[in-house]
Amino acid sequence: MTKIGNNRLIMFVVFVLVLFSLQACKCSELELLVSMKASLNDPLGSLRDWNSSRGLCEWSGLVCDGSSHVAKIELSGKNLSGRIPESLFELFELPYVKSIDLSSNELFGEIPSNLLSSCLSLQYLNLSNNNFTGGLPQVPSPLLETLDLSNNMLSGKIPENIGFFSGLKVLDFGGNVLVGSIPKSITNMSRLEYLTLASNQFSGEIPRELGVMKNLKWIYLGYNNFSGGIPGEIGELPNLYHVDLVYNNLTGEIPSSLGNLTSLEYLFLYLNKLSGPVPSSIFGLKKLKSLDLSDNFLSGEIPELIGQLQNLEILHLFSNNFTGEIPTSLTSLPRLQVLQLWSNQFSGEIPRELGKFNNLTILDLSTNKLTGKIPNHLCYPGHLFKLILFSNSLEGEIPESLSLCKTLQRIRLQNNKLTGRLSPEFTKLPLVYFLDVSGNNLNSSISESNWDMPALQMLNLARNKLYGSLPDSFGTRKLENLDLSGNGFSGEIPPSFGKFSELMELKLSANKLTGKIPDELCSCEKLVTLDLSHNQFTGQIPSSLSQMPVLGQLDLSVNELSGEIPQNLGQIPSLVQVNVSFNHLYGSIPSTGAFLAINSSAVAGNTLLCGGDETTGLPPCKGGAKARVWWYFSTCLLVLAVLAAAMMIFVFIRKRRKEMAMNRVGSKDGTWELQFFDSKASKSITMEDISSSRTQENLISRRSYKGSSNHNMQFLAKIESNINHSSYWTETSELGNLHHPNIVRLLAAAACMSEKHGILIYEYIEEGKELCEAIRGMGWERRLKVAIGIARALKYLHCSCSPSVMVGDDLSSQNIIVDHRDEPCLRLRLSHSKRSSSSHLAPEMVESKGATDMYGFGVILMELLTGRSPADDEFGVHESIIEWARYCYSDRHLDAWVDSPIKPDAVVYRSKIVATMSLALDCTADNPSARPTASAAVKALEGFVRSNSCGLKLCSNV
């Protein structure tokens, strides 16, 4: 055979082998992908066309190269679930695949260890936002450029050989439960540009060796347990434009070398333990857009050099120890939108030109030591919507320029020394929904202005020197809270106040108001608190007040009211506190409702009142006295008739009181003291019913039993041990007087005479489930309804009860029962049975009883949004759900934290869901004064129902 013939034979053999090899690769690809499909659950049918009847390049989610080999697998957000078997990659390979994106699914199990070695051409791998567990991949892939494994449940340490991923440009391990320190070998990734290790459990110091990774543009190490100082070597990275080291335990001073980062646009160091002054070099970073150093221990003054940051848009320095004056040079920053310096010790005047050359949208300088006047130009560009300056020593008048600021929505100027008036233009701001100028020295009439504030929901003008008559209207149908107390208003309450159909709180105390209390107020059907005390009202108490269905607190004390107390006031089921002291009332007090256990101070100063039990301090009602009360017009016959009627009423009242009074009863378990707080229960439930309920078959949960009386009234009996009899009856009396649709009623209480244990009898919630169980399968709108109900309960306890009732550790998912209508009911317990600490309990509340419950409410919101319990151990660095939620919110990865049943609603309600998480984070702020009130939470949540969209809210004082 000739030489030419041999060459042709060799070429033919090679050609055949190549064809065979290509065919084998195609078979390998097809078989692997078909096997992968078989291992996954595909509820959306995204892989329905993955079958051998069609070519690979026609399969959904696959992209082929020019040789008809699979080059990309793109299956992000397909709701795929299941495990990817490691055995697949032992049999088959994907040698031509350059990109795999399986992010935002429900995949679980370990990441196949041979995935990278089976995909030798792989450059891009994204498995983020799944449920993968186990360790990180150990086998390096030199061609890999992007490795995103964020927001899974991966554990363990970063492998020491991580540096062999030498081609990586993007590395994201954020949102897992990784531990240990950052290996120094990471510095071998000389091409790395983006490094994210946030929201894990990394500890130790941040490696100084990061300074040799000259291509780094992005460092995100927040939400870990890093300690020590910030390495000065980070300042040697010329391309760095984003540094985020938030929520660690970093100490020491901010390195001045960070001033060398001439490309830096974002610097976030908040929620650490940094101290000392801000290095002057930081103010030479001319590309800086956002600077957040809040919640540290930084001190010193802010120099005028800050004026060099001409690109700065957001400046957060709140919750530090800064002193001195606010730099005048801030006024020269043309792009500055958000300026928050609250809770420091700034003094002096607010720069006069502030706002004139800025683009302010949010300004919060509250809780400082500022003096002088409010500048005229704060709203000069016309974009300011939040102005918060409370708790300073500002003086002078409210600038006329603010009256022209039509974008304003929230104004808080309370507790200053402001004088003058609210101008006619100021009372016509169209978007303001929250206006608080209380605790100032405003001295004018407000009735002369033609109020037209259609968005107004909360108006507080209390503790000023305002005078004149009350305006007929405030130009809004949305008013929910109106506080005009502590002024010098005179005249009568306008009947038009009855048109405030949304009003929940009306406080007009400590004025000079006269005339009769208008019957029209009964039209305010949502009114919970009515305080008309310390005025000069005359006439009788309107019986129409009994028509107010949710009235909880009524204070008519220190007036000139006369006549009898309408008996039907005692029939308002929601009324828990009433004060009619120091008037000219006479006759017997009602023997029902809130009057049953009324305190003597609430009826004092009415010399002709009678009745009630010993706690009232009133004499018993007698016929002779009653005859004198009736202005001596009765004849002897009439006196006898009145006496006879009085005796009948007395017998009836005694009978009713006997039903509700504490009784000593015997049962098979011994002798008990039994006190009812509900009239129906007193007729239906006996001590034998309660004792009989304590059987194994009736056991619902630990120490709780379902019971039923002979009259078919169901109840829940909860055993209390180690009670102190004195405090036990005090507390149960307080709980028994709470009446709200979102609070479980305490029907009765019993205490064993011979032992230190008692039984609380609650109403039984038919088909009720604990919150954590009830929300399974609930969509967004149903969960929002639950959130609103809980917030309303808190608002009632905080605003309508006097003194306010602090829930504390009771505010947890175990104590929230949701009925079949999705109405939540908060079940309150006695203080001795509460734990000393809880994941729902604010840090300061362990030591301070007066701290807000809103921290716990924020945790509840997080549970509703994420479906996760604070007791879960899947929060990475975060020892609590709160830290985890802060990370998720900061990254804006909605799919990473929202509960699965809500995800289908996220397309329509995304902004509301994110805004609710923002509210939850506000509620769990470390600074108690920064948390919103229950009233504010109700407004925000109800606003989500009323509006079609809701913008994201930047962190701010409320």
HELIX and SHEET records of a PDB file:
HELIX    1   1 LYS A    3  ALA A   38  1                                  36    
HELIX    2   2 LEU A   56  GLU A   58  5                                   3    
HELIX    3   3 LEU A   88  LEU A   91  1                                   4    
HELIX    4   4 LEU A  115  SER A  118  1                                   4    
HELIX    5   5 GLU A  160  PHE A  164  5                                   5    
HELIX    6   6 LYS A  184  ASN A  188  5                                   5    
HELIX    7   7 ARG A  208  VAL A  212  5                                   5    
HELIX    8   8 GLY A  232  GLU A  236  5                                   5    
HELIX    9   9 SER A  256  ASN A  260  5                                   5    
HELIX   10  10 SER A  280  GLY A  284  5                                   5    
HELIX   11  11 GLU A  304  GLN A  308  5                                   5    
HELIX   12  12 THR A  328  SER A  332  5                                   5    
HELIX   13  13 GLU A  400  LEU A  404  5                                   5    
HELIX   14  14 PHE A  426  LYS A  428  5                                   3    
HELIX   15  15 PRO A  495  LYS A  499  5                                   5    
HELIX   16  16 ASP A  519  SER A  523  5                                   5    
HELIX   17  17 SER A  543  GLN A  547  5                                   5    
HELIX   18  18 GLN A  567  GLN A  571  5                                   5    
HELIX   19  19 GLY A  593  PHE A  595  5                                   3    
HELIX   20  20 SER A  600  ALA A  602  5                                   3    
HELIX   21  21 GLU A  614  THR A  616  5                                   3    
HELIX   22  22 GLY A  623  VAL A  629  1                                   7    
HELIX   23  23 CYS A  636  MET A  660  1                                  25    
HELIX   24  24 SER A  679  SER A  684  1                                   6    
HELIX   25  25 MET A  687  SER A  692  1                                   6    
HELIX   26  26 GLN A  696  ASN A  698  5                                   3    
HELIX   27  27 HIS A  725  GLY A  736  1                                  12    
HELIX   28  28 LEU A  771  ALA A  774  1                                   4    
HELIX   29  29 TRP A  780  LYS A  795  1                                  16    
HELIX   30  30 TYR A  796  SER A  800  3                                   5    
HELIX   31  31 GLY A  808  ASP A  810  5                                   3    
HELIX   32  32 SER A  813  ASN A  815  5                                   3    
HELIX   33  33 SER A  831  SER A  833  5                                   3    
HELIX   34  34 PRO A  843  VAL A  846  5                                   4    
HELIX   35  35 MET A  854  THR A  866  1                                  13    
HELIX   36  36 ILE A  881  ASP A  891  1                                  11    
HELIX   37  37 LEU A  894  TRP A  897  1                                   4    
HELIX   38  38 SER A  900  ASP A  905  5                                   6    
HELIX   39  39 ALA A  906  CYS A  923  1                                  18    
HELIX   40  40 PRO A  928  ALA A  930  5                                   3    
HELIX   41  41 ALA A  934  ARG A  946  1                                  13    
SHEET    1   A 4 LEU A  40  ASN A  41  0                                        
SHEET    2   A 4 SER A  81  ARG A  83 -1                                        
SHEET    3   A 4 GLU A 106  GLU A 110  1                                        
SHEET    4   A 4 ASN A 131  THR A 133  1                                        
SHEET    1   B23 LEU A  62  CYS A  64  0                                        
SHEET    2   B23 VAL A  70  GLU A  74 -1                                        
SHEET    3   B23 SER A  99  ASP A 101  1                                        
SHEET    4   B23 TYR A 124  ASN A 126  1                                        
SHEET    5   B23 THR A 146  ASP A 148  1                                        
SHEET    6   B23 VAL A 170  ASP A 172  1                                        
SHEET    7   B23 TYR A 194  THR A 196  1                                        
SHEET    8   B23 TRP A 218  TYR A 220  1                                        
SHEET    9   B23 HIS A 242  ASP A 244  1                                        
SHEET   10   B23 TYR A 266  PHE A 268  1                                        
SHEET   11   B23 SER A 290  ASP A 292  1                                        
SHEET   12   B23 ILE A 314  HIS A 316  1                                        
SHEET   13   B23 VAL A 338  GLN A 340  1                                        
SHEET   14   B23 ILE A 362  ASP A 364  1                                        
SHEET   15   B23 LYS A 386  ILE A 388  1                                        
SHEET   16   B23 ARG A 410  ARG A 412  1                                        
SHEET   17   B23 PHE A 434  ASP A 436  1                                        
SHEET   18   B23 MET A 458  ASN A 460  1                                        
SHEET   19   B23 ASN A 481  ASP A 483  1                                        
SHEET   20   B23 GLU A 505  LYS A 507  1                                        
SHEET   21   B23 THR A 529  ASP A 531  1                                        
SHEET   22   B23 GLN A 553  ASP A 555  1                                        
SHEET   23   B23 GLN A 577  ASN A 579  1                                        
SHEET    1   C 5 SER A 155  LYS A 157  0                                        
SHEET    2   C 5 VAL A 177  GLY A 180  1                                        
SHEET    3   C 5 GLN A 201  GLU A 205  1                                        
SHEET    4   C 5 ASN A 225  GLY A 228  1                                        
SHEET    5   C 5 ASN A 249  LEU A 250  1                                        
SHEET    1   D 3 SER A 275  GLY A 276  0                                        
SHEET    2   D 3 PHE A 297  GLU A 301  1                                        
SHEET    3   D 3 ASN A 321  THR A 323  1                                        
SHEET    1   E 2 SER A 347  GLU A 349  0                                        
SHEET    2   E 2 LYS A 369  THR A 371  1                                        
SHEET    1   F 3 GLU A 395  GLU A 397  0                                        
SHEET    2   F 3 LYS A 417  GLY A 420  1                                        
SHEET    3   F 3 ASN A 441  LEU A 442  1                                        
SHEET    1   G 4 TYR A 467  GLY A 468  0                                        
SHEET    2   G 4 GLY A 488  GLY A 491  1                                        
SHEET    3   G 4 LYS A 512  GLY A 515  1                                        
SHEET    4   G 4 GLN A 536  PHE A 537  1                                        
SHEET    1   H 3 SER A 562  GLU A 564  0                                        
SHEET    2   H 3 HIS A 584  SER A 588  1                                        
SHEET    3   H 3 LEU A 608  CYS A 610  1                                        
SHEET    1   I 7 ASN A 663  SER A 667  0                                        
SHEET    2   I 7 GLY A 670  PHE A 676 -1                                        
SHEET    3   I 7 LEU A 746  CYS A 752 -1                                        
SHEET    4   I 7 HIS A 757  GLU A 763 -1                                        
SHEET    5   I 7 GLN A 714  SER A 721 -1                                        
SHEET    6   I 7 SER A 704  SER A 708 -1                                        
SHEET    7   I 7 LEU A 699  SER A 701 -1                                        
SHEET    1   J 3 LYS A 769  GLU A 770  0                                        
SHEET    2   J 3 ILE A 816  VAL A 818 -1                                        
SHEET    3   J 3 PRO A 824  LEU A 826 -1                                        
END                                                                             
